[in-house]
Amino acid sequence: MNSFFASIEQMDFPELYGRPVGVTNGLQGTCIITCSYEARAWGIKTGMRLKEARRLCPDIIQRPSRPKRYAQISTRIMSALKTITPDIEIFSVDEAFLDLTHCKKIIHSPEQIAKKIQDLVCNISGLSCSVGLSGDKTTAKYAAKQDKPYGITIIPPLHAEFRLKDVPVDQLCGIGRGIKRFLNSHGVYKCGDMKNIPISVLGKHFGHPGRRIWLMAQGKDPEQIQTIVAPPKSIGHGKVMPPDTSDKRVILIYLQHMSEKVGARLRKHDFKSSAFFIGLKSKNGWIGSKLKLAYSIDDGIRIMKLGEEMMRHKWQGEGIHQIQVTALNPQKSNQQIDFLEQDSNANISVKNKVIDLINEKYGNLTIAPSNIMNRSTMPDVIAPAWKPSGHRQTI
């Protein structure tokens, strides 16, 4: 999809068509989540501070994000795509991979199926999309970015290595700064350079993902479509805060908000965890700890207590700009309750079930700890790895 959130804002509010729009996390948001193509023409980019965006484009229109609306449209689109093929991997809220192998008998040409996808998405959502076709996931994803916002790019599998040879390696999905530095240190700057080093170099350093990267750069990504959402290795929530926040009271409010969200999400999907990462990010990096319990929990108040413990031991008053609360290796809630914790856990469980039912019916945080009730500057956001069902259905 193209500028997905901003495009939905322009569709729902026609007066925004043709105008520079920047979407932020609420009206108090200080960072551009995404922006319209009209805003991009002024040099505005995702992740840019709103203050800088206003300097580049004084007429930019700020729109608070509406995660539930975006999820609604995305669910509609993904359901429609399944009418083309059931072999679909929902990669994020605005992106999907379709394996068309089993559709060969009804596909007359790559151009035809690409146009059919575009028409289907437009009819079901009112939005445009770009389509990339190739023989593997990584090359197809690269192709989809080449002719935005409405284009179709087809890279035949036999041409993939040639088409990618001059592409900087960090333009491929999954190659971030750390991997890029490693590749650069071995003389790999473009995809075509990858053949100059043995696959074993990446395999030794990164394992299977490294071997996959070596093949990706040559248009031979071996990874198949993942149609099943794998069990979570972690469940977490984080929040960007105003720069250099050092007021302990404010930090604790953010910490409790994230703790409650993690607890609610664990319960929603019937998970518990006995290990958590609680972290605060300063300009010098992360301050935090992995904390373990003798038993598993899914309660925001107990998670918050772990955060308070971390702050007592790790935080020295530094300015903070980000907070993270993550449940590690969550397990289904079928383990036996520790005897000493049984009565306490039973009472907490009943309380949380009632709270969850009310919040599900009347909205998030209808019932919540009093100090986070008026958190208008901390709106919900949609998870980057959002899926329309299962534990990835996260707002």
N, C-alpha and C positions, 0 to 999 in steps of 0.2 A: 504494500500500500504506500501511498505517497503523502508525506506530511500528515499522517493518519489523524492525529488529534486535532490539528489545526483545520484540516479539511472537513471534519465533522462539525467544528464550530462554524465554519463558513456555510456548510449545508443547512444547519439548523437555524442560523441567523443570516439570511441572505444579504443583509446590509453590510456584511463583512466581505462579500465577494470582491476580489480584485484589490483588497486592502492588506497592508502588512499586519499580520496577526502573530502574537507571541503567546504561547500557552505556558502558564506557571502553576505551581502547586498552591492554589488559592490566591486570593487578592493580595495577601501579604508575601507571596512567594518572591524570592529574589533571583531566581535562576530560570532561564528559558528551557523548558522541557522539550519543546519542538516549536517550529514556526512555519508559517505559510511560505510558499515560493516567492510571494511578493516581498516578504521580509528578508528572505535569503538573498534577494537581489541587492539588498543594502549591506550585505556582509554579515548578517546575523546568523549565528550557528547555535545548534543544540549545546547546552551547557554554559552558554554565555550569561554573565550577570545581566539582570534587567537594566541596571544603571548604564552599563556599556552599550546595551542594545538601544536604549533611548538616545544615547549620544550619537550613534550611527544613524538612527532613524527616529527623529523626534515624534513622528506621527504613528509609531507602532501602537497597535491596540492590544492591550493586555487582556487575556481571557483566563479566568480560573479553570483549572482542569475539572473534568466531570468523569471520573473513572468508570462509574457504573454505566454511563451512556456509551463510552468507548467499548466496554466489555459487551454490552448489548449488541452493538453493531458488529463487533468481531465474531461473536457467537453465530450471528445470522450468516455472515460470510463463510465461516468455516463449515457450517452445516450445508450450505449450498455447494461448496467445493466437493463435498463427499458424494454429490450426485454425479460428478464426473468420474471419480475413482474413490474407492474406500481406502486405498493405500495413500494415506495422507499423514504427514507429520506437521503438527501445529508448532511452529518454531517459536513464535512469540505472538503478541496480541495483534500484530499487523503483518505477519509473514508466515507462509506455509510452504512445505515441499510436497509435490504430488509425484508419485511414481506412476507413469503412464504405460509401463511395460505391458500390462494386461488389457490395455485399451487399443492396441495396435490395429485390431480388426475394424474399429469404428473411426479411426483417425485417418483422414485422407492426406493430411500434411501437417508438419509442425506449426506452420502459420495458422492453419485452421483451428487447431486446438488452442493455441495461444489467444486467438481472437475470441474463441468461445468462452475462455476463462474470463477475459476482460468484460465481455458482454454480460456474463452471469453475475460478476461482482457488481457491475454498474446497475443492473436491473434489481438486484436484491438489496443494495445499500445506497445507491445514488452516488457512489464514489468511483473514481478512476483508479487503475492500478497499472504497474509495469510488470512484464512477464519475461523471465529468462528461461530458456530451454537448453539443456545439454545432457551429456551422458552421465554426469555425476553431480552430487549435491553442491560441492564447493564452486564448480564452474558455473552451474546454473544460478547460484546466488550472486556470483560476480556479474553474470550476464544481466540479471534483473536490474542492476544498478547503472547499467550503461546508457540507458535511454529513458530516463525519468523525465517527466512524470507519467507519460502515457504510452511509452514505447514497448516494442517487442524485440528482444535480442536473442538470436539463435546461434549457438556455437556447436556445430557438429562434433561428436566425440573425437573423430580423427583429426580435427583442427584445433582441439583444446590446448594441447601443449604449445603449439605455435602462437595461438592467441594470447596465452598467458606469459610467454617468455620475457616480455619487457614490462610486465606489471610488477610494481613494488610488492614485496612479500607481505607487508602489513596490510595490503588491501584485501587479502584473503581472510575469510571468517575464521576467528579463533586465534589469529596471530597478533598478540598484544605486544606491549613494550618490552617485556622481559624476553619473550621468544625472539622478537625482532633483534634485540641486542645480541643474543646468543648467535643468531644467524649472521648478523653483520660481522661479528668477531671471527667468523669462519669464511668471510668473503661472499656471503650470500645477501644480496641487496634486492635483486629481482628474481622472479620465479625461475627464469632460465638459468640462474646461477646454481640452482639447487643440485643439478646433476654433477657439479664439480666436487661435491663432498659425498662420501659413502652414506648410505641409509643408516649404517650402524652408528654413525656419530650422533644422529638425532635419537636413535633407538636407545643408545646407552644413557643419554642424558635425560630424555623425557619418556622413555618406555614406548608403549603402543601409540600414544598420541604423537610422539615424535616421528615414528615411522609413517603414520598417516599424513603428517605435514609434508614429508618428503614426496609422497605420492600426490598430494593435493596440488603442489606447485607445478606438477606435470599434467594436470587435468585428469588424474586417475584416482580421485578420492574413493577409497574402498567402502566408506560407511554407507550402509543401507538406510532407507527410510525407517524411522522409529515410530511405529504406530501406537505403541503402548507407553504410557507415562510411567517411567521407572519409579520404584519406591524412593522417597526422599533421603538424601544423605544428610540434609540439614533443613531446618525451617527457621527462617529469620526475618527480621524487619529492621530497617535502618532509616535514619533521617538526617538530612543536611540541616545544620543549625545556622543561625546568624554567625558570621565570622568572629572568632576569638571570644566566644561566650565563656565567662569565668564565674558567673553567678551560680553558686551551688544549687540554689533553689530551682533555677530554670533548668539546669542540667538534670536534676532529679525528676522534674516534670516530664521532660523528653524521655528519660529512662523508664519511667513508669508507663508512659504511653506505649512505648515499644514492647515492654514486658507484657502488658495487657493484650496487645495485638498478637504476640507470639503464643501466649496462653490460649487465647480464643481460637487461633488457627489450629493449634494442636488438638484442642477438644473437638473442633468441627470435623476433623478428619480422623478422630479416634486414635491419636498418637499421644505418647508421653516420652519424656526424656530425662535422663539422669546426668547429662553433661551439657553445659552451656558455655558459649563464648559471649562475654560482655566487654565491649570496647568503646573507647572514646578516641577520636582522632584529633590531634593537634597539628600544628605546622611542622612538628618534628616527627610525625608518624603516629602509629597506634599505641595507645595506652590501654592495656586490658589483660584479661586472664581467661583461661579455660577452667571452669569450676565444676567439680563433680560431687554428686550426692550418692548416698548409699541406696537410694530408692528413686523411682521415676516420678515426675510431677508434670502437671499441665495447668498450673495455677499462676496467674499473673502476679499475685502478691508475693508468692514464694520466689518467683523468678526475680522480682524486684529486690528482694532481700539479698540475693546473690549479687546483684548490681551494686547495692549499697556496700556490701563487703568488699567488692573489687575497688570501689572508690576509696574506701578507708585505707587500703593498702597500696594503691597504685597512683591515685590522682594527687598531684601536688599543687593544684590551683592554676594549672596551665589553661590558656584559652583553648576552647574546643569548637570545632566546626562540623563535627559529624558524630553520630552515635549508632551503635549496632548491638542488637540482641539476637543471638542465634542458638536454637536448640540443635545439638549435635547428635547424629545417629538416632533419630527418633524411632521408637518401636510401637507397634500396635498395643493398645491398652488392655492386654490380656494376661499380664504377669500378675503373680500373687502380691498382694499388699503386705508390706512388712508389718508384723504383729503389733509392734509398738506404734505404728502410724495408722493402724486400721480405723480406729474411731475418728481420728482427726481428718483423715482422707475422705471418709464417708460423708462427714458434714460439709467439707469443702466441695465435694463432688455435687451434692444436692444443691448447694448454693449456686455453683457455677452453671448447673443445668437450667435453673430458673432464670439467671441473668442472661444466659445465651438465648433462651426462648424469647425473652422480652426484647433483647437487642436485635434479634433476627426479624421480629415483627415490626418494631418501631424505629429501627435504625441503630447503627453502631454507636456505642457509648451512651445510649439512652440511660443505662445504669452503668456507672463506672466510679472509681475513686474520685472524691470531690475535687482534688487538685488538678485533675485533667478534664473535668467536665467542660470548661470554657476554653478549649484549646483550638479556637478558630484559626489561629495561625499555623496549625498543624493538620492540614487536611489529609484525607486518604489519598494514596497514589496507587497506580496499577503496577503490579510486579512486571519486570522485563520479561520473565519467563512464564507469563500468564498462559493458562490453558483454560478452555471452557468447562472442564470438569476435573474432578480429582483434587489432589492437594495443591496443584499449581493454579487453581482458580482463586487468585489472591488479590484482594484490593485492601 
